[in-house]
Amino acid sequence: MKIKNIAMTLAAAGLVFSAQASIAASTLESVKKNGVVSCGVSTGLAGFSQKDEKGQWSGLDVDVCRGVAAAVLGDASKVQYKPLTAKERFTALQSGEIDILSRNTTWTHTRDTSLGLNFAGVIYYDGAGFMVSKKLGVKSATELDGANACIQAGTSTELAISDYFRENKMKYKAITFDTSDQTRAGFESGRCDFLVSDQSQLYALRIGLKDPAGALVLPEVISKEPLGPVVRQNDDEWFNIVKWVVNASIEGEYQGVTSANADDLKDKGKPGQKRLLGTEGDLGEKLGLSSDWAYQVIKQVGNYSESFERNVGQASPLKISRGLNAQWNKGGILYSPAMR
Amino acid sequence: MSAKEFKPLPAQPAPVTTTGPVAWVRDNLFSSAFNIAATIIIAASLVAALPGMIDWLFISANWSGVTQDECVKDGACWVFISAWSQQIFYGSYPTDEIWRVNLSLLLLTAVIASSFLLSDRLRNKISIPAFLLLPFVCLLLLDGSMIGLPPVTTDLWGGFSLNVLLAAASIIIAFPFGFLWALGRRSEMPFARSVSVTCIEFFRGTPILALFFMGSVMLPLFFPAGVTVDKLLRVWIILILFMSAYMAEVFRSGFQAIPNGQYEAADSIGLGYWQKTLLIIFPQVIKVSMPNILATFVMVFKNTVFLLVIAVPEMLQVIMSALSNSNWLGGHAIEGYLFVGFIFWACCFSMSLLATTIEKKLDTSHKN
């Protein structure tokens, strides 16, 4: 216990030190100087940040970093990926080892306020959900009273499901497993009636089943897990850039600008589209970037919809539906502040 | 009267029960009730498990293809391993530059081989400096920026070659460090002794996982602003310190095995401290410590897998990343882990064969 306290004190001292340090150096300047955006990603999470056989990174989280590189450096490929474990991720950002943390990190009050970090928006609204076998004939989570649940131990999902069942005055029996592989195997062998995990994970787990079509992901989402990129506090210039790159990709979809038609719309588009693409107005200059920053993001990485469908949506093996992550005028809650 | 001649009967063959395969089976497999039971249980479980395993591993396994969809048969999907083989062995190192990794591995092999093939006189002059220079030569070669090759940043290094080179580079540097710490621990100078004892006991008494976590999570917070020390470099330093502590203890046991007469003989011909240590004691220490040195090397080699807990893309980490790629979500964990296990077993087994050879070569029989 004593050693833990000492370690905590040391770490806290280090935090203060690095927080002061980060005021001095501007992230934008150092990124421009190095010619590369250093991006903290996961060691592998299907559809969000994953490496392929060639060593190329792709995913929804990865596209944020590629977008920032396109906006700042004009080339989406100028990203250095640093795979991080969940424990290391905040230290790596605080110590300046990475410029952006884009690693399926949930935006919570505690993290935002106590770690010296800022969340620069939400790129995926996740939440705990249920997967059941189709044979069960269940259409809604409210029909799961008295069922056995497969859960991965030590995740925030455990708390979410316990709250949900208590609120709805239902009972369940938890069967916990250490890893997601074991949880899936438990579900497959019929040790439990349903599996609880974050929705984004449920789809990946479902593909691993011997008969993916035999399992159903229920519509209920029982907890809030908004995932988004994180930057260091006290560097508002960089914070603004990351925030508005995320917004530009969402606004791009809203305005109907895609990587395919961006060139055309640049000159012939509606005023809003032209403003976004930098042919009118001075949105780029206000961020300290060139005027075509958003054009580069959309041209090289695509708008939100393209990125979503390519990485986790219908064009990917995961086939996640848009759900909450649709535009606000199409039944979701994605909404970019005004681009003007 | 003629003496009765003594004629021995022709020798009888040994009884069936003491020779031939039957006797071997009786002696080794069915000699007691416990052995009989053990034999039956083991044989039965082999019969039960082997055919299924062989079928899964080889007969109905999928051998050719490049994507998961080509794994149509029920057996193991070795396509997973072959598709990811470059990542598994070289990490994300650029394809055009892989010759540099191969050259580093080749240099390592050459340096090890040189210590066998060269004559005794040359060995000390060439092999020892070559060993000590090797980590830095490999570092320059793999990084490339300082010798005019296209620079390859350390986040791209990975795979099995990283396990091998990191283990080798750590143990080579740990060798002199460990030797100095061992000398310090035996020294009568209070400062040298207390520093050595503290270092050895700290790094030997701390689990390597804890050291890795400290290096990756806490250490970066203590560097001044704008200074970030490369993660792989931090890991390398930790491995060196950890292995130095173990090597120091290996050497200490070697020092203790050298009879006092050797020290006294060296003193009596008027050799100084370093002459005595390096010319008389050290060669004998190396000889008696050889089995332990190699055991320590096998240990550090296997310890490199722990680097996955801090997301260094060594071999097992590559497999785990591959398993979470959305195009390979079909559950190939068993194939991946079996493959990693097999590679490590093959390497460690050949190292212990090598160790036996070295021991025989060095054996000047102190055994009796």
Interface residues (C-beta under 8 A of the other chain):
Chain A: A7 L10 A11 G14 L15 F17 S18 Q20 A21 S22 A24 A25 S30 T43 G44 L45 A46 G47 Q50 K51 D52 E53 K54 G55 Q80 Y81 K82 P83 L84 T85 K87 E88 T91 A92 Q94 S95 G96 E97 D181 R184 A204 I207 G208 N311 V312 S316 P317 L318
Chain B: A83 W84 Q86 Q87 G91 S92 T153 D155 L156 F213 S216 V217 M218 P220 L221 F222 F223 P224 A225 G226 T228 K231 L308 V309 I310 A311 P313 Q317 M320 S321 A322 L323 S324 N325 S326 N327 L329 G330 G331 A333
